[in-house]
Amino acid sequence: MHLGESMRDCEYSQISTRSSTPMETPYKKRTPKKKKWESFPGRNKFYCDGRIMMAKQTGVFYLTLILILVTCGLFFTFDCPFLAQQLTPIIPVLGGALFLFVLGTLLRTSFSDPGVLPRATPDEAADLERQIDVANGTTGYRPPPRTKEVVINGQTVKLKYCFTCKIFRPPRASHCSLCDNCVERFDHHCPWVGNCVGRRNYRFFYMFILSLSFLTIFIFAFVITHIILSSYEKGFLSALKESPASVLEVVVCFFSVWSIVGLSGFHTYLISSNQTTNEDIKGSWSSKRGKDNYNPYSSGNIFTNCCVALCGPLPPSLIDRRGFIEADAPQMAPPTNGITMYGATQSQQSHMAAATPLLQQQRSEPVIITSSPENGTSLPALASLTLGGPCTSLPIGQPTPPTSTPSLSCHEAADMLMMHGHTLNHTHPLQEQAALHHYLTPEEVPSPPGMLHCGSPLGHSHTVQASFYNPASQDSLHEDSVRGLVKLSSV
Amino acid sequence: MQHTASLVTKVFIQRDYSEGTVCRFQTKFPTELDNRIERALLEQTVKTLNSYYVEAEKVGGQSYLEGCLACATAYIVFLCMETRYEKVLKKISGYIQEQNEKIYAPRGLLLTDPIERGMRLEISVFEDRGSSGSSPSSSMSSCGTAR
């Protein structure tokens, strides 16, 4: 409301924004809100509207699924009737339960978020860079791999900086090159389940291979029993001829048993010593590295380690897959461009007490402010398109600085101009209206600097322009030049 | 009601890994907040948050029960039941909101729930009302003050 009032107070707004408002509406209504999984930076595949998350290559997972389904299907169809009759019906029941458990844990492992760490926001990345530069005493030059050392339980652990995710990885986290994500307590990337195995799905993975071992042994044993019992009556070869499926099952199970049981044994060892596959392969806690090298995460007790790994609390997913993308405040105008304070301060009335709802809106509509071309500096004036929640860099009204405006903001502004109504999240109707104005295309700029006002953080920044903008005096010459310049900047 | 607040910077409180991989934040006071908030207040907030996370990640009787029950039901129970961790996260969320309203917003700061930032604590610093200078032009301010 205030924004609108102050708009009405200032002439320019009537020309620049009102006339274009009706045209803006279609843009606003047309763009549906995107969910976060749709713009997830890693190499993952999402299904069921973000509920299911898998790696990019899932071919082997389907093979696993088919092998399990076919083998079990054959078992239940050809061997179970005989066994239920000859021995006991408990066999198919037990087999069925085991099969369902295997399937459940497999799907749970494959479909869940392994513990992906969200990448750093631009602000955080910048903050880390600053800290690193301060620590190194250099700027601009990228030093060799950045590590931080931390002492955990008396053991020195190195935290590495991930250049892709722009964070210092927590201990035991690792970056999966296949999925292009940093995963907490990274164990390994398993193609058989089509996903990484990390903190959040390790227990499911372990339960899967354990139950699969039992299932494989179960099927193997009972198919052999079936053949043996059959061969007492009909002879060995006839028994085989009668149920050829059994032969297939035996072959599959025989080869699976070695690998699956072996893997279960290996992971049982890992769990009891509280290590990840990654650590074990690298020999991170091996005594070969040094006398004092030990695993700082292990509690020393096998039972405790197992309980922690399998029955510990399950942390929630840190990547909000199904949440909607909010219009994040674009990068703050870097304070170093020297124009942060111009014109902005007068409108600072931070009513912070009630600011929270507002502040949430500060992840707001990007702001595009243009300065009046009547200053004679048309290109620079346009170059002063600034973008950002903070909106602190308002060169408007200043005949100058345009060159000081970061070209970045120009580019961003241009992007915003192009991305009509892309990332808005308004709860405030006025905000909505305000936001609409952000996306005036060059064609719609009716006359020079359609003064597109700031988003919430700086409600009245546009008012700065009021005194400098005299729309009535703008002629078509300026108009065309402005349009041309807007187009130019959007290239 | 329209308010104006200009974001000056964002301060990130880093994780403290000295106790392992458990979620814990450093109580070291960031220098950017020197004149914005009292050290004791921020330290208290961080300590309380740390204690909440310890509670969430505690491996004890309840978590074992939960784990065993979940395993026995092939983890289907997670579809209907809220885990202890999630319950504590809700408490944390409420606590952060309360802290924001009472302590941080009046000082021009805003805490962001760590769960939204990958378990990293972000404090947004807004320009202090008191430090805003006079308007470059009176005409501008007249427009601007129409609230």
Chai-1 contact restraints between the chains, C-beta under 6 A:
chainA,res_idxA,chainB,res_idxB,connection_type,confidence,min_distance_angstrom,max_distance_angstrom,comment,restraint_id
A,H2,B,Q2,contact,1.0,0.0,6.0,A-B,restraint_1
A,H2,B,R147,contact,1.0,0.0,6.0,A-B,restraint_2
A,E5,B,A146,contact,1.0,0.0,6.0,A-B,restraint_3
A,S6,B,C143,contact,1.0,0.0,6.0,A-B,restraint_4
A,S6,B,A146,contact,1.0,0.0,6.0,A-B,restraint_5
A,D9,B,C143,contact,1.0,0.0,6.0,A-B,restraint_6
A,D9,B,A146,contact,1.0,0.0,6.0,A-B,restraint_7
A,C10,B,C143,contact,1.0,0.0,6.0,A-B,restraint_8
A,F101,B,A74,contact,1.0,0.0,6.0,A-B,restraint_9
A,G104,B,A74,contact,1.0,0.0,6.0,A-B,restraint_10
A,R108,B,Y75,contact,1.0,0.0,6.0,A-B,restraint_11
A,L117,B,G118,contact,1.0,0.0,6.0,A-B,restraint_12
A,P118,B,G118,contact,1.0,0.0,6.0,A-B,restraint_13
A,D123,B,K10,contact,1.0,0.0,6.0,A-B,restraint_14
A,E124,B,F12,contact,1.0,0.0,6.0,A-B,restraint_15
A,D127,B,F12,contact,1.0,0.0,6.0,A-B,restraint_16
A,V150,B,Y17,contact,1.0,0.0,6.0,A-B,restraint_17
A,I152,B,G20,contact,1.0,0.0,6.0,A-B,restraint_18
A,P170,B,T21,contact,1.0,0.0,6.0,A-B,restraint_19
A,P171,B,Y17,contact,1.0,0.0,6.0,A-B,restraint_20
A,P171,B,T21,contact,1.0,0.0,6.0,A-B,restraint_21
A,R172,B,T21,contact,1.0,0.0,6.0,A-B,restraint_22
A,Y297,B,G20,contact,1.0,0.0,6.0,A-B,restraint_23
A,V308,B,V59,contact,1.0,0.0,6.0,A-B,restraint_24
A,C311,B,Y64,contact,1.0,0.0,6.0,A-B,restraint_25
A,C311,B,G67,contact,1.0,0.0,6.0,A-B,restraint_26
A,G312,B,V59,contact,1.0,0.0,6.0,A-B,restraint_27
A,G312,B,S63,contact,1.0,0.0,6.0,A-B,restraint_28
A,P313,B,E57,contact,1.0,0.0,6.0,A-B,restraint_29
A,P313,B,S63,contact,1.0,0.0,6.0,A-B,restraint_30
A,P313,B,Y85,contact,1.0,0.0,6.0,A-B,restraint_31
A,L314,B,T83,contact,1.0,0.0,6.0,A-B,restraint_32
A,P315,B,Y85,contact,1.0,0.0,6.0,A-B,restraint_33
A,P316,B,E86,contact,1.0,0.0,6.0,A-B,restraint_34
A,L318,B,G118,contact,1.0,0.0,6.0,A-B,restraint_35
A,M332,B,L7,contact,1.0,0.0,6.0,A-B,restraint_36
A,G343,B,P136,contact,1.0,0.0,6.0,A-B,restraint_37
A,T345,B,S132,contact,1.0,0.0,6.0,A-B,restraint_38
A,T345,B,G133,contact,1.0,0.0,6.0,A-B,restraint_39
A,Q346,B,S135,contact,1.0,0.0,6.0,A-B,restraint_40
A,Q346,B,M140,contact,1.0,0.0,6.0,A-B,restraint_41
A,Q346,B,S141,contact,1.0,0.0,6.0,A-B,restraint_42
A,Q346,B,G144,contact,1.0,0.0,6.0,A-B,restraint_43
A,S347,B,T4,contact,1.0,0.0,6.0,A-B,restraint_44
A,S347,B,G144,contact,1.0,0.0,6.0,A-B,restraint_45
A,Q348,B,T4,contact,1.0,0.0,6.0,A-B,restraint_46
A,Q348,B,E127,contact,1.0,0.0,6.0,A-B,restraint_47
A,Q348,B,S132,contact,1.0,0.0,6.0,A-B,restraint_48
A,Q349,B,T4,contact,1.0,0.0,6.0,A-B,restraint_49
A,S350,B,A5,contact,1.0,0.0,6.0,A-B,restraint_50
A,S350,B,G108,contact,1.0,0.0,6.0,A-B,restraint_51
A,S350,B,F126,contact,1.0,0.0,6.0,A-B,restraint_52
A,S350,B,R129,contact,1.0,0.0,6.0,A-B,restraint_53
A,H351,B,H3,contact,1.0,0.0,6.0,A-B,restraint_54
A,M352,B,A105,contact,1.0,0.0,6.0,A-B,restraint_55
A,M352,B,P106,contact,1.0,0.0,6.0,A-B,restraint_56
A,M352,B,G108,contact,1.0,0.0,6.0,A-B,restraint_57
A,A353,B,P106,contact,1.0,0.0,6.0,A-B,restraint_58
A,A355,B,H3,contact,1.0,0.0,6.0,A-B,restraint_59
A,A355,B,A5,contact,1.0,0.0,6.0,A-B,restraint_60
A,A355,B,A105,contact,1.0,0.0,6.0,A-B,restraint_61
A,T356,B,N100,contact,1.0,0.0,6.0,A-B,restraint_62
A,T356,B,A105,contact,1.0,0.0,6.0,A-B,restraint_63
A,L358,B,H3,contact,1.0,0.0,6.0,A-B,restraint_64
A,L359,B,L110,contact,1.0,0.0,6.0,A-B,restraint_65
A,G389,B,L7,contact,1.0,0.0,6.0,A-B,restraint_66
A,P390,B,S6,contact,1.0,0.0,6.0,A-B,restraint_67
A,P390,B,L7,contact,1.0,0.0,6.0,A-B,restraint_68
A,T392,B,S6,contact,1.0,0.0,6.0,A-B,restraint_69
A,P457,B,A5,contact,1.0,0.0,6.0,A-B,restraint_70
A,P457,B,S6,contact,1.0,0.0,6.0,A-B,restraint_71
A,P457,B,L7,contact,1.0,0.0,6.0,A-B,restraint_72
A,L458,B,T4,contact,1.0,0.0,6.0,A-B,restraint_73
A,L458,B,S6,contact,1.0,0.0,6.0,A-B,restraint_74
A,G459,B,Q2,contact,1.0,0.0,6.0,A-B,restraint_75
A,G459,B,T4,contact,1.0,0.0,6.0,A-B,restraint_76
A,H460,B,G144,contact,1.0,0.0,6.0,A-B,restraint_77
A,T463,B,M140,contact,1.0,0.0,6.0,A-B,restraint_78
A,T463,B,C143,contact,1.0,0.0,6.0,A-B,restraint_79
A,T463,B,G144,contact,1.0,0.0,6.0,A-B,restraint_80
A,V464,B,M140,contact,1.0,0.0,6.0,A-B,restraint_81
A,A466,B,C143,contact,1.0,0.0,6.0,A-B,restraint_82
A,S467,B,S137,contact,1.0,0.0,6.0,A-B,restraint_83
A,S467,B,S139,contact,1.0,0.0,6.0,A-B,restraint_84
A,S467,B,M140,contact,1.0,0.0,6.0,A-B,restraint_85
